[in-house]
Amino acid sequence: MDKLQDAIDILKEYHQDHIIRLLEKLDEKHKQELIDQIHSIDFHQIMELYNNTKKEIEFKESKIEPLKYLDKAKLTEKQRARFDELGEKIIRNGKYAVVTMAGGQGTRLGHSGPKGTFKLDVYGKGKYLFEILAENLKEANEKYHTTIPWYIMTSRENNKETVEFLEKHNYFGYDKNYVTIFTQSELPLVDEDGKLLIEKDYKIKEASDGNGGTYSSLRNSGALADMKERGIKWVFIGGVDNVLLKMADVTLLGMAKEKKVQIASKSVVKANPHEKVGVFCKMNGHPKVIEYAELPEKMAEEVDRKGELKYGESNIICHLYTIEALEKASKEILMYHSAHKKNSYIDEEGKEVIPDKPNSYKFESFIFDAFEFFDDIAILRGKREDDFAPVKNKEGVDSPKTAKELYEKYWNKRKN
């Protein structure tokens, strides 16, 4: 009874009366589950995040400047050989691990399952996104005579399906002893009036809290401790949906080692000033990525003396960290961004409501928001045709069609 009263007090304080009314109607089992969930949520944090959706993002007080980078295509032979040698040594010595962020669903692609289980129509028979990543890692293992530990981050929503899929396909020939699967953390969804949504099982509806949750999820799941136990010194983090992602790029790794930085990243040049990608910069002396939705138009279009975009280094989620950097980031609290989205919910009569326009806010932290906890980052500019073929939209830009073309073109070039 005390726990129930405490839950009601919390709900009253944060004006969630609809959940109090729901509690009164539930059977004992569902009531207990909901009470436990209420006690696990930081309502103060959620309401702060909701209130922030009413504020405009401003950079007036911040000093923003472009970031220096090295262009992989313009490295001297000597530079390239030095970086590659340093990077190769780290991988050969078993000091390198890879994390794949695979918590999303393939909804935008019209695919009803985890995004990594989407099959890209390449070379007639097709390949799953997980299969493409596994092949990428297996190629590196063969080349450097090692087995790179592979950590896959799922979500509560897709974990079971992902595990079953990988088991069914025998991890696409990857040694299962070197694969660790862990789940990312979640936050409640809030409607436009600040009310928490309820889902079909009469619990508060939650969703993954963005790829910035990777750091704390690595720590909380024990994956970070596992890496340290294995003697890992460098960790690469990338997404599941870039079919040209190089997860073991020795040039990037060697450059980071040579420059004595704790974090590094690969970029590609923005296709045009308004391409929907985040861009690298320095803000108040620290590395930063500004998301396309938050980048002022004037800055997006600014060019330097050579006529190149001043803020033209696109973030392609191709990030590298020392184990110490990961540990540091896992203990920091990142800022959250809100996304206005369509989310179904259960109303007070117990009926499911499926909205036809955005009706709620999802709160996400971004993986790059941890960069500002560091003094410097090393950026290696890659090539779009070699490094970036995302599968995000059903049609048009960054779709299976464009990814298939880039993937086949790249591998045909490699074979010839």
Secondary structure, DSSP 8 states (H G I E B T S, - for coil): -HHHHHHHHHHHHTT-HHHHHHHHHS-HHHHHHHHHHHHHS-HHHHHHHHHHTTS----TTS-EE----EEGGG--HHHHHHHHHHHHHHHHTT-EEEEEE---BSGGGT-SSBGGG-EE--TTT-EEHHHHHHHHHHHHHHHHTS---EEEEE-TTTHHHHHHHHHHTGGGG--GGGEEEEE--EEE-EETTS-B-B-TTSSB-EEE--GGGHHHHHHHHTHHHHHHHTT--EEEEEESSBTT--TT-HHHHHHHHHTT-SEEEEEEE-SSTT-S--EEEEETTEEEEE-GGGS-HHHHH-B-TTS-BTT-EEEEEEEEEEHHHHHHHHHS----EEEEE---EE-TTS-EE--SS--EEEEE--GGGGGGGSS--EEEE--HHHH--B--SSSSTTSHHHHHHHHHHHHHHHH-
